[in-house]
């Protein structure tokens, strides 16, 4: 896991696609380049949606983990 500090934390548990992607997109727009946004979600779709969103927007998926049906991911704003 990265040692970059988290700038913003989002609780997306209970939200279904496409809302988690919309929320992370909005959060990334609010932080400076190099900042990290961390989010937790319960929609299994984020396992495919967030990496695809990062690839299409040029941001870095630093980590993604699943524990007890809760997905935690960290996205670093690159541009």
PyMOL Python script that loads the backbone (N, CA, C, O; Angstrom):
from pymol import cmd

cmd.read_pdbstr("""\
ATOM      1  N   UNK A   1       0.849  -1.185   0.000  1.00  0.00           N
ATOM      2  CA  UNK A   1       0.000   0.000   0.000  1.00  0.00           C
ATOM      3  C   UNK A   1       0.887   1.238   0.000  1.00  0.00           C
ATOM      4  O   UNK A   1       1.972   1.249   0.582  1.00  0.00           O
ATOM      5  N   UNK A   2       0.413   2.248  -0.647  1.00  0.00           N
ATOM      6  CA  UNK A   2       1.156   3.498  -0.764  1.00  0.00           C
ATOM      7  C   UNK A   2       1.265   4.205   0.585  1.00  0.00           C
ATOM      8  O   UNK A   2       0.437   4.018   1.477  1.00  0.00           O
ATOM      9  N   UNK A   3       2.296   5.009   0.704  1.00  0.00           N
ATOM     10  CA  UNK A   3       2.451   5.806   1.919  1.00  0.00           C
ATOM     11  C   UNK A   3       1.918   7.222   1.733  1.00  0.00           C
ATOM     12  O   UNK A   3       1.997   8.038   2.652  1.00  0.00           O
ATOM     13  N   UNK A   4       1.371   7.523   0.544  1.00  0.00           N
ATOM     14  CA  UNK A   4       0.789   8.848   0.312  1.00  0.00           C
ATOM     15  C   UNK A   4      -0.361   9.077   1.281  1.00  0.00           C
ATOM     16  O   UNK A   4      -1.155   8.172   1.537  1.00  0.00           O
ATOM     17  N   UNK A   5      -0.448  10.289   1.820  1.00  0.00           N
ATOM     18  CA  UNK A   5      -1.526  10.583   2.758  1.00  0.00           C
ATOM     19  C   UNK A   5      -2.832  10.795   2.004  1.00  0.00           C
ATOM     20  O   UNK A   5      -2.846  11.243   0.857  1.00  0.00           O
ATOM     21  N   UNK A   6      -3.904  10.469   2.666  1.00  0.00           N
ATOM     22  CA  UNK A   6      -5.235  10.561   2.077  1.00  0.00           C
ATOM     23  C   UNK A   6      -5.774  11.972   2.289  1.00  0.00           C
ATOM     24  O   UNK A   6      -5.810  12.469   3.414  1.00  0.00           O
ATOM     25  N   UNK A   7      -6.187  12.603   1.209  1.00  0.00           N
ATOM     26  CA  UNK A   7      -6.722  13.963   1.241  1.00  0.00           C
ATOM     27  C   UNK A   7      -8.221  13.976   1.536  1.00  0.00           C
ATOM     28  O   UNK A   7      -8.723  14.874   2.213  1.00  0.00           O
ATOM     29  N   UNK A   8      -8.926  12.974   1.021  1.00  0.00           N
ATOM     30  CA  UNK A   8     -10.381  12.937   1.147  1.00  0.00           C
ATOM     31  C   UNK A   8     -10.806  11.488   1.327  1.00  0.00           C
ATOM     32  O   UNK A   8     -10.254  10.591   0.690  1.00  0.00           O
ATOM     33  N   UNK A   9     -11.793  11.256   2.201  1.00  0.00           N
ATOM     34  CA  UNK A   9     -12.323   9.913   2.454  1.00  0.00           C
ATOM     35  C   UNK A   9     -13.809   9.918   2.131  1.00  0.00           C
ATOM     36  O   UNK A   9     -14.549  10.802   2.565  1.00  0.00           O
ATOM     37  N   UNK A  10     -14.237   8.918   1.362  1.00  0.00           N
ATOM     38  CA  UNK A  10     -15.639   8.797   0.973  1.00  0.00           C
ATOM     39  C   UNK A  10     -16.228   7.492   1.490  1.00  0.00           C
ATOM     40  O   UNK A  10     -15.581   6.448   1.415  1.00  0.00           O
ATOM     41  N   UNK A  11     -17.440   7.543   2.009  1.00  0.00           N
ATOM     42  CA  UNK A  11     -18.182   6.347   2.396  1.00  0.00           C
ATOM     43  C   UNK A  11     -19.260   6.140   1.341  1.00  0.00           C
ATOM     44  O   UNK A  11     -20.263   6.853   1.319  1.00  0.00           O
ATOM     45  N   UNK A  12     -19.049   5.168   0.476  1.00  0.00           N
ATOM     46  CA  UNK A  12     -19.971   4.897  -0.625  1.00  0.00           C
ATOM     47  C   UNK A  12     -20.757   3.611  -0.396  1.00  0.00           C
ATOM     48  O   UNK A  12     -21.386   3.088  -1.316  1.00  0.00           O
ATOM     49  N   UNK A  13     -20.719   3.110   0.825  1.00  0.00           N
ATOM     50  CA  UNK A  13     -21.418   1.863   1.128  1.00  0.00           C
ATOM     51  C   UNK A  13     -22.921   2.038   0.913  1.00  0.00           C
ATOM     52  O   UNK A  13     -23.509   3.045   1.307  1.00  0.00           O
ATOM     53  N   UNK A  14     -23.528   1.027   0.276  1.00  0.00           N
ATOM     54  CA  UNK A  14     -24.958   1.050   0.008  1.00  0.00           C
ATOM     55  C   UNK A  14     -25.332   1.699  -1.313  1.00  0.00           C
ATOM     56  O   UNK A  14     -26.480   1.597  -1.747  1.00  0.00           O
ATOM     57  N   UNK A  15     -24.384   2.365  -1.959  1.00  0.00           N
ATOM     58  CA  UNK A  15     -24.657   3.012  -3.245  1.00  0.00           C
ATOM     59  C   UNK A  15     -24.351   2.047  -4.387  1.00  0.00           C
ATOM     60  O   UNK A  15     -23.376   1.297  -4.336  1.00  0.00           O
ATOM     61  N   UNK A  16     -25.191   2.077  -5.410  1.00  0.00           N
ATOM     62  CA  UNK A  16     -25.023   1.181  -6.549  1.00  0.00           C
ATOM     63  C   UNK A  16     -24.555   1.954  -7.775  1.00  0.00           C
ATOM     64  O   UNK A  16     -24.710   3.172  -7.864  1.00  0.00           O
ATOM     65  N   UNK A  17     -23.977   1.213  -8.715  1.00  0.00           N
ATOM     66  CA  UNK A  17     -23.493   1.767  -9.972  1.00  0.00           C
ATOM     67  C   UNK A  17     -24.593   2.585 -10.641  1.00  0.00           C
ATOM     68  O   UNK A  17     -25.739   2.139 -10.707  1.00  0.00           O
ATOM     69  N   UNK A  18     -24.267   3.750 -11.127  1.00  0.00           N
ATOM     70  CA  UNK A  18     -22.944   4.352 -11.334  1.00  0.00           C
ATOM     71  C   UNK A  18     -22.540   5.339 -10.241  1.00  0.00           C
ATOM     72  O   UNK A  18     -21.536   6.037 -10.390  1.00  0.00           O
ATOM     73  N   UNK A  19     -23.294   5.413  -9.153  1.00  0.00           N
ATOM     74  CA  UNK A  19     -23.062   6.451  -8.141  1.00  0.00           C
ATOM     75  C   UNK A  19     -21.649   6.416  -7.544  1.00  0.00           C
ATOM     76  O   UNK A  19     -21.050   7.481  -7.396  1.00  0.00           O
ATOM     77  N   UNK A  20     -21.079   5.244  -7.190  1.00  0.00           N
ATOM     78  CA  UNK A  20     -19.710   5.277  -6.649  1.00  0.00           C
ATOM     79  C   UNK A  20     -18.698   5.925  -7.603  1.00  0.00           C
ATOM     80  O   UNK A  20     -17.822   6.671  -7.167  1.00  0.00           O
ATOM     81  N   UNK A  21     -18.820   5.642  -8.888  1.00  0.00           N
ATOM     82  CA  UNK A  21     -17.898   6.236  -9.862  1.00  0.00           C
ATOM     83  C   UNK A  21     -18.128   7.744  -9.958  1.00  0.00           C
ATOM     84  O   UNK A  21     -17.170   8.513 -10.043  1.00  0.00           O
ATOM     85  N   UNK A  22     -19.371   8.164  -9.945  1.00  0.00           N
ATOM     86  CA  UNK A  22     -19.687   9.596 -10.001  1.00  0.00           C
ATOM     87  C   UNK A  22     -19.113  10.311  -8.778  1.00  0.00           C
ATOM     88  O   UNK A  22     -18.531  11.389  -8.904  1.00  0.00           O
ATOM     89  N   UNK A  23     -19.277   9.716  -7.600  1.00  0.00           N
ATOM     90  CA  UNK A  23     -18.782  10.341  -6.362  1.00  0.00           C
ATOM     91  C   UNK A  23     -17.254  10.427  -6.353  1.00  0.00           C
ATOM     92  O   UNK A  23     -16.693  11.450  -5.958  1.00  0.00           O
ATOM     93  N   UNK A  24     -16.576   9.352  -6.787  1.00  0.00           N
ATOM     94  CA  UNK A  24     -15.112   9.393  -6.799  1.00  0.00           C
ATOM     95  C   UNK A  24     -14.628  10.394  -7.846  1.00  0.00           C
ATOM     96  O   UNK A  24     -13.629  11.081  -7.629  1.00  0.00           O
ATOM     97  N   UNK A  25     -15.315  10.481  -8.961  1.00  0.00           N
ATOM     98  CA  UNK A  25     -14.966  11.456  -9.994  1.00  0.00           C
ATOM     99  C   UNK A  25     -15.086  12.879  -9.458  1.00  0.00           C
ATOM    100  O   UNK A  25     -14.200  13.706  -9.678  1.00  0.00           O
ATOM    101  N   UNK A  26     -16.165  13.160  -8.766  1.00  0.00           N
ATOM    102  CA  UNK A  26     -16.355  14.493  -8.183  1.00  0.00           C
ATOM    103  C   UNK A  26     -15.297  14.795  -7.125  1.00  0.00           C
ATOM    104  O   UNK A  26     -14.795  15.917  -7.051  1.00  0.00           O
ATOM    105  N   UNK A  27     -14.959  13.800  -6.308  1.00  0.00           N
ATOM    106  CA  UNK A  27     -13.955  13.998  -5.260  1.00  0.00           C
ATOM    107  C   UNK A  27     -12.582  14.277  -5.863  1.00  0.00           C
ATOM    108  O   UNK A  27     -11.851  15.137  -5.370  1.00  0.00           O
ATOM    109  N   UNK A  28     -12.228  13.560  -6.919  1.00  0.00           N
ATOM    110  CA  UNK A  28     -10.933  13.765  -7.569  1.00  0.00           C
ATOM    111  C   UNK A  28     -10.839  15.180  -8.141  1.00  0.00           C
ATOM    112  O   UNK A  28      -9.769  15.790  -8.119  1.00  0.00           O
ATOM    113  N   UNK A  29     -11.947  15.698  -8.647  1.00  0.00           N
ATOM    114  CA  UNK A  29     -11.955  17.064  -9.191  1.00  0.00           C
ATOM    115  C   UNK A  29     -11.694  18.107  -8.106  1.00  0.00           C
ATOM    116  O   UNK A  29     -11.216  19.202  -8.403  1.00  0.00           O
ATOM    117  N   UNK A  30     -12.005  17.778  -6.852  1.00  0.00           N
ATOM    118  CA  UNK A  30     -11.879  18.730  -5.746  1.00  0.00           C
ATOM    119  C   UNK A  30     -10.491  18.768  -5.109  1.00  0.00           C
ATOM    120  O   UNK A  30     -10.195  19.679  -4.337  1.00  0.00           O
ATOM    121  N   UNK A  31      -9.633  17.787  -5.423  1.00  0.00           N
ATOM    122  CA  UNK A  31      -8.318  17.731  -4.784  1.00  0.00           C
ATOM    123  C   UNK A  31      -7.225  18.120  -5.776  1.00  0.00           C
ATOM    124  O   UNK A  31      -7.441  18.133  -6.988  1.00  0.00           O
ATOM    125  N   UNK A  32      -6.052  18.434  -5.237  1.00  0.00           N
ATOM    126  CA  UNK A  32      -4.903  18.824  -6.052  1.00  0.00           C
ATOM    127  C   UNK A  32      -4.251  17.597  -6.687  1.00  0.00           C
ATOM    128  O   UNK A  32      -4.418  16.475  -6.209  1.00  0.00           O
ATOM    129  N   UNK A  33      -3.510  17.825  -7.765  1.00  0.00           N
ATOM    130  CA  UNK A  33      -2.734  16.761  -8.395  1.00  0.00           C
ATOM    131  C   UNK A  33      -1.788  16.170  -7.351  1.00  0.00           C
ATOM    132  O   UNK A  33      -1.136  16.906  -6.610  1.00  0.00           O
ATOM    133  N   UNK A  34      -1.716  14.857  -7.297  1.00  0.00           N
ATOM    134  CA  UNK A  34      -0.881  14.161  -6.327  1.00  0.00           C
ATOM    135  C   UNK A  34      -1.631  13.731  -5.082  1.00  0.00           C
ATOM    136  O   UNK A  34      -1.126  12.924  -4.302  1.00  0.00           O
ATOM    137  N   UNK A  35      -2.832  14.260  -4.885  1.00  0.00           N
ATOM    138  CA  UNK A  35      -3.626  13.905  -3.703  1.00  0.00           C
ATOM    139  C   UNK A  35      -4.274  12.536  -3.893  1.00  0.00           C
ATOM    140  O   UNK A  35      -4.490  12.076  -5.014  1.00  0.00           O
ATOM    141  N   UNK A  36      -4.574  11.905  -2.767  1.00  0.00           N
ATOM    142  CA  UNK A  36      -5.188  10.580  -2.767  1.00  0.00           C
ATOM    143  C   UNK A  36      -6.584  10.668  -2.169  1.00  0.00           C
ATOM    144  O   UNK A  36      -6.802  11.306  -1.139  1.00  0.00           O
ATOM    145  N   UNK A  37      -7.525  10.008  -2.842  1.00  0.00           N
ATOM    146  CA  UNK A  37      -8.891   9.873  -2.344  1.00  0.00           C
ATOM    147  C   UNK A  37      -9.089   8.404  -1.991  1.00  0.00           C
ATOM    148  O   UNK A  37      -8.801   7.517  -2.794  1.00  0.00           O
ATOM    149  N   UNK A  38      -9.581   8.158  -0.788  1.00  0.00           N
ATOM    150  CA  UNK A  38      -9.861   6.792  -0.344  1.00  0.00           C
ATOM    151  C   UNK A  38     -11.362   6.633  -0.194  1.00  0.00           C
ATOM    152  O   UNK A  38     -12.038   7.529   0.311  1.00  0.00           O
ATOM    153  N   UNK A  39     -11.887   5.493  -0.634  1.00  0.00           N
ATOM    154  CA  UNK A  39     -13.325   5.269  -0.539  1.00  0.00           C
ATOM    155  C   UNK A  39     -13.610   3.829  -0.163  1.00  0.00           C
ATOM    156  O   UNK A  39     -12.835   2.920  -0.463  1.00  0.00           O
ATOM    157  N   UNK A  40     -14.743   3.641   0.505  1.00  0.00           N
ATOM    158  CA  UNK A  40     -15.242   2.303   0.798  1.00  0.00           C
ATOM    159  C   UNK A  40     -16.594   2.161   0.127  1.00  0.00           C
ATOM    160  O   UNK A  40     -17.388   3.101   0.099  1.00  0.00           O
ATOM    161  N   UNK A  41     -16.851   0.965  -0.420  1.00  0.00           N
ATOM    162  CA  UNK A  41     -18.099   0.704  -1.131  1.00  0.00           C
ATOM    163  C   UNK A  41     -18.508  -0.748  -0.906  1.00  0.00           C
ATOM    164  O   UNK A  41     -17.683  -1.592  -0.558  1.00  0.00           O
ATOM    165  N   UNK A  42     -19.783  -1.023  -1.109  1.00  0.00           N
ATOM    166  CA  UNK A  42     -20.289  -2.391  -0.978  1.00  0.00           C
ATOM    167  C   UNK A  42     -20.769  -2.961  -2.306  1.00  0.00           C
ATOM    168  O   UNK A  42     -21.070  -4.153  -2.382  1.00  0.00           O
ATOM    169  N   UNK A  43     -20.849  -2.155  -3.342  1.00  0.00           N
ATOM    170  CA  UNK A  43     -21.264  -2.635  -4.662  1.00  0.00           C
ATOM    171  C   UNK A  43     -20.090  -3.367  -5.309  1.00  0.00           C
ATOM    172  O   UNK A  43     -19.065  -2.744  -5.585  1.00  0.00           O
ATOM    173  N   UNK A  44     -20.213  -4.689  -5.560  1.00  0.00           N
ATOM    174  CA  UNK A  44     -19.101  -5.430  -6.163  1.00  0.00           C
ATOM    175  C   UNK A  44     -18.691  -4.896  -7.533  1.00  0.00           C
ATOM    176  O   UNK A  44     -17.585  -5.171  -7.999  1.00  0.00           O
ATOM    177  N   UNK A  45     -19.560  -4.148  -8.171  1.00  0.00           N
ATOM    178  CA  UNK A  45     -19.235  -3.572  -9.471  1.00  0.00           C
ATOM    179  C   UNK A  45     -18.045  -2.637  -9.440  1.00  0.00           C
ATOM    180  O   UNK A  45     -17.405  -2.417 -10.468  1.00  0.00           O
ATOM    181  N   UNK A  46     -17.731  -2.075  -8.260  1.00  0.00           N
ATOM    182  CA  UNK A  46     -16.579  -1.163  -8.182  1.00  0.00           C
ATOM    183  C   UNK A  46     -15.275  -1.873  -8.509  1.00  0.00           C
ATOM    184  O   UNK A  46     -14.305  -1.229  -8.910  1.00  0.00           O
ATOM    185  N   UNK A  47     -15.238  -3.193  -8.343  1.00  0.00           N
ATOM    186  CA  UNK A  47     -14.020  -3.944  -8.637  1.00  0.00           C
ATOM    187  C   UNK A  47     -13.650  -3.843 -10.118  1.00  0.00           C
ATOM    188  O   UNK A  47     -12.475  -3.941 -10.471  1.00  0.00           O
ATOM    189  N   UNK A  48     -14.629  -3.650 -10.971  1.00  0.00           N
ATOM    190  CA  UNK A  48     -14.367  -3.446 -12.399  1.00  0.00           C
ATOM    191  C   UNK A  48     -14.465  -1.969 -12.770  1.00  0.00           C
ATOM    192  O   UNK A  48     -13.682  -1.473 -13.579  1.00  0.00           O
ATOM    193  N   UNK A  49     -15.430  -1.271 -12.176  1.00  0.00           N
ATOM    194  CA  UNK A  49     -15.708   0.110 -12.576  1.00  0.00           C
ATOM    195  C   UNK A  49     -14.596   1.087 -12.208  1.00  0.00           C
ATOM    196  O   UNK A  49     -14.227   1.930 -13.026  1.00  0.00           O
ATOM    197  N   UNK A  50     -14.062   0.992 -11.006  1.00  0.00           N
ATOM    198  CA  UNK A  50     -13.043   1.958 -10.567  1.00  0.00           C
ATOM    199  C   UNK A  50     -11.739   1.799 -11.352  1.00  0.00           C
ATOM    200  O   UNK A  50     -11.188   2.805 -11.800  1.00  0.00           O
ATOM    201  N   UNK A  51     -11.217   0.567 -11.541  1.00  0.00           N
ATOM    202  CA  UNK A  51     -10.011   0.449 -12.379  1.00  0.00           C
ATOM    203  C   UNK A  51     -10.236   0.965 -13.803  1.00  0.00           C
ATOM    204  O   UNK A  51      -9.352   1.604 -14.375  1.00  0.00           O
ATOM    205  N   UNK A  52     -11.407   0.694 -14.376  1.00  0.00           N
ATOM    206  CA  UNK A  52     -11.703   1.174 -15.731  1.00  0.00           C
ATOM    207  C   UNK A  52     -11.772   2.698 -15.755  1.00  0.00           C
ATOM    208  O   UNK A  52     -11.269   3.332 -16.683  1.00  0.00           O
ATOM    209  N   UNK A  53     -12.397   3.284 -14.733  1.00  0.00           N
ATOM    210  CA  UNK A  53     -12.485   4.741 -14.661  1.00  0.00           C
ATOM    211  C   UNK A  53     -11.088   5.352 -14.540  1.00  0.00           C
ATOM    212  O   UNK A  53     -10.779   6.337 -15.211  1.00  0.00           O
ATOM    213  N   UNK A  54     -10.250   4.770 -13.689  1.00  0.00           N
ATOM    214  CA  UNK A  54      -8.880   5.280 -13.525  1.00  0.00           C
ATOM    215  C   UNK A  54      -8.124   5.225 -14.849  1.00  0.00           C
ATOM    216  O   UNK A  54      -7.440   6.180 -15.215  1.00  0.00           O
ATOM    217  N   UNK A  55      -8.244   4.118 -15.562  1.00  0.00           N
ATOM    218  CA  UNK A  55      -7.554   3.972 -16.844  1.00  0.00           C
ATOM    219  C   UNK A  55      -8.048   5.000 -17.861  1.00  0.00           C
ATOM    220  O   UNK A  55      -7.255   5.545 -18.629  1.00  0.00           O
ATOM    221  N   UNK A  56      -9.338   5.261 -17.868  1.00  0.00           N
ATOM    222  CA  UNK A  56      -9.885   6.185 -18.864  1.00  0.00           C
ATOM    223  C   UNK A  56      -9.633   7.652 -18.519  1.00  0.00           C
ATOM    224  O   UNK A  56      -9.672   8.508 -19.402  1.00  0.00           O
ATOM    225  N   UNK A  57      -9.375   7.950 -17.245  1.00  0.00           N
ATOM    226  CA  UNK A  57      -9.171   9.341 -16.839  1.00  0.00           C
ATOM    227  C   UNK A  57      -7.711   9.686 -16.571  1.00  0.00           C
ATOM    228  O   UNK A  57      -7.376  10.853 -16.372  1.00  0.00           O
ATOM    229  N   UNK A  58      -6.842   8.680 -16.565  1.00  0.00           N
ATOM    230  CA  UNK A  58      -5.430   8.945 -16.334  1.00  0.00           C
ATOM    231  C   UNK A  58      -5.052   9.100 -14.874  1.00  0.00           C
ATOM    232  O   UNK A  58      -3.994   9.644 -14.560  1.00  0.00           O
ATOM    233  N   UNK A  59      -5.916   8.623 -13.972  1.00  0.00           N
ATOM    234  CA  UNK A  59      -5.591   8.637 -12.546  1.00  0.00           C
ATOM    235  C   UNK A  59      -5.070   7.267 -12.140  1.00  0.00           C
ATOM    236  O   UNK A  59      -5.268   6.287 -12.858  1.00  0.00           O
ATOM    237  N   UNK A  60      -4.407   7.194 -10.997  1.00  0.00           N
ATOM    238  CA  UNK A  60      -3.761   5.954 -10.564  1.00  0.00           C
ATOM    239  C   UNK A  60      -4.568   5.263  -9.475  1.00  0.00           C
ATOM    240  O   UNK A  60      -4.889   5.862  -8.448  1.00  0.00           O
ATOM    241  N   UNK A  61      -4.892   4.000  -9.708  1.00  0.00           N
ATOM    242  CA  UNK A  61      -5.505   3.178  -8.674  1.00  0.00           C
ATOM    243  C   UNK A  61      -4.362   2.642  -7.822  1.00  0.00           C
ATOM    244  O   UNK A  61      -3.667   1.711  -8.228  1.00  0.00           O
ATOM    245  N   UNK A  62      -4.166   3.224  -6.644  1.00  0.00           N
ATOM    246  CA  UNK A  62      -3.046   2.825  -5.787  1.00  0.00           C
ATOM    247  C   UNK A  62      -3.288   1.480  -5.130  1.00  0.00           C
ATOM    248  O   UNK A  62      -2.374   0.664  -5.010  1.00  0.00           O
ATOM    249  N   UNK A  63      -4.530   1.249  -4.703  1.00  0.00           N
ATOM    250  CA  UNK A  63      -4.834  -0.028  -4.069  1.00  0.00           C
ATOM    251  C   UNK A  63      -6.327  -0.279  -4.110  1.00  0.00           C
ATOM    252  O   UNK A  63      -7.134   0.646  -4.199  1.00  0.00           O
ATOM    253  N   UNK A  64      -6.676  -1.572  -4.042  1.00  0.00           N
ATOM    254  CA  UNK A  64      -8.074  -1.967  -3.934  1.00  0.00           C
ATOM    255  C   UNK A  64      -8.093  -3.277  -3.163  1.00  0.00           C
ATOM    256  O   UNK A  64      -7.437  -4.247  -3.541  1.00  0.00           O
ATOM    257  N   UNK A  65      -8.855  -3.290  -2.076  1.00  0.00           N
ATOM    258  CA  UNK A  65      -8.932  -4.469  -1.220  1.00  0.00           C
ATOM    259  C   UNK A  65     -10.381  -4.781  -0.905  1.00  0.00           C
ATOM    260  O   UNK A  65     -11.242  -3.901  -0.927  1.00  0.00           O
ATOM    261  N   UNK A  66     -10.640  -6.054  -0.608  1.00  0.00           N
ATOM    262  CA  UNK A  66     -11.981  -6.475  -0.218  1.00  0.00           C
ATOM    263  C   UNK A  66     -11.885  -7.232   1.095  1.00  0.00           C
ATOM    264  O   UNK A  66     -11.049  -8.121   1.251  1.00  0.00           O
ATOM    265  N   UNK A  67     -12.743  -6.873   2.035  1.00  0.00           N
ATOM    266  CA  UNK A  67     -12.819  -7.571   3.314  1.00  0.00           C
ATOM    267  C   UNK A  67     -14.270  -7.538   3.780  1.00  0.00           C
ATOM    268  O   UNK A  67     -14.866  -6.470   3.915  1.00  0.00           O
ATOM    269  N   UNK A  68     -14.824  -8.708   4.021  1.00  0.00           N
ATOM    270  CA  UNK A  68     -16.205  -8.805   4.506  1.00  0.00           C
ATOM    271  C   UNK A  68     -17.182  -8.051   3.608  1.00  0.00           C
ATOM    272  O   UNK A  68     -18.053  -7.332   4.097  1.00  0.00           O
ATOM    273  N   UNK A  69     -17.035  -8.215   2.301  1.00  0.00           N
ATOM    274  CA  UNK A  69     -17.917  -7.605   1.292  1.00  0.00           C
ATOM    275  C   UNK A  69     -17.862  -6.077   1.273  1.00  0.00           C
ATOM    276  O   UNK A  69     -18.778  -5.428   0.766  1.00  0.00           O
ATOM    277  N   UNK A  70     -16.795  -5.504   1.821  1.00  0.00           N
ATOM    278  CA  UNK A  70     -16.572  -4.059   1.741  1.00  0.00           C
ATOM    279  C   UNK A  70     -15.286  -3.852   0.940  1.00  0.00           C
ATOM    280  O   UNK A  70     -14.245  -4.434   1.244  1.00  0.00           O
ATOM    281  N   UNK A  71     -15.383  -3.022  -0.074  1.00  0.00           N
ATOM    282  CA  UNK A  71     -14.266  -2.748  -0.967  1.00  0.00           C
ATOM    283  C   UNK A  71     -13.679  -1.391  -0.608  1.00  0.00           C
ATOM    284  O   UNK A  71     -14.392  -0.389  -0.539  1.00  0.00           O
ATOM    285  N   UNK A  72     -12.374  -1.371  -0.381  1.00  0.00           N
ATOM    286  CA  UNK A  72     -11.678  -0.129  -0.055  1.00  0.00           C
ATOM    287  C   UNK A  72     -10.672   0.138  -1.162  1.00  0.00           C
ATOM    288  O   UNK A  72      -9.876  -0.732  -1.515  1.00  0.00           O
ATOM    289  N   UNK A  73     -10.713   1.331  -1.698  1.00  0.00           N
ATOM    290  CA  UNK A  73      -9.780   1.662  -2.762  1.00  0.00           C
ATOM    291  C   UNK A  73      -9.228   3.062  -2.567  1.00  0.00           C
ATOM    292  O   UNK A  73      -9.857   3.932  -1.964  1.00  0.00           O
ATOM    293  N   UNK A  74      -8.014   3.246  -3.108  1.00  0.00           N
ATOM    294  CA  UNK A  74      -7.321   4.533  -3.046  1.00  0.00           C
ATOM    295  C   UNK A  74      -6.970   4.948  -4.464  1.00  0.00           C
ATOM    296  O   UNK A  74      -6.361   4.189  -5.218  1.00  0.00           O
ATOM    297  N   UNK A  75      -7.363   6.166  -4.814  1.00  0.00           N
ATOM    298  CA  UNK A  75      -7.100   6.708  -6.145  1.00  0.00           C
ATOM    299  C   UNK A  75      -6.256   7.969  -5.993  1.00  0.00           C
ATOM    300  O   UNK A  75      -6.582   8.862  -5.211  1.00  0.00           O
ATOM    301  N   UNK A  76      -5.168   8.025  -6.753  1.00  0.00           N
ATOM    302  CA  UNK A  76      -4.285   9.192  -6.740  1.00  0.00           C
ATOM    303  C   UNK A  76      -4.530  10.019  -7.999  1.00  0.00           C
ATOM    304  O   UNK A  76      -4.513   9.493  -9.111  1.00  0.00           O
ATOM    305  N   UNK A  77      -4.756  11.307  -7.812  1.00  0.00           N
ATOM    306  CA  UNK A  77      -4.977  12.216  -8.939  1.00  0.00           C
ATOM    307  C   UNK A  77      -3.642  12.496  -9.616  1.00  0.00           C
ATOM    308  O   UNK A  77      -2.708  12.986  -8.981  1.00  0.00           O
ATOM    309  N   UNK A  78      -3.556  12.186 -10.896  1.00  0.00           N
ATOM    310  CA  UNK A  78      -2.307  12.383 -11.626  1.00  0.00           C
ATOM    311  C   UNK A  78      -2.326  13.584 -12.552  1.00  0.00           C
ATOM    312  O   UNK A  78      -1.268  14.067 -12.955  1.00  0.00           O
ATOM    313  N   UNK A  79      -3.513  14.076 -12.898  1.00  0.00           N
ATOM    314  CA  UNK A  79      -3.554  15.256 -13.775  1.00  0.00           C
ATOM    315  C   UNK A  79      -4.806  16.054 -13.535  1.00  0.00           C
ATOM    316  O   UNK A  79      -5.017  17.081 -14.180  1.00  0.00           O
TER     317      UNK A  79
END
""", "prot")
cmd.dss("prot")
cmd.show_as("cartoon", "prot")
cmd.util.cbc("prot")
cmd.orient("prot")
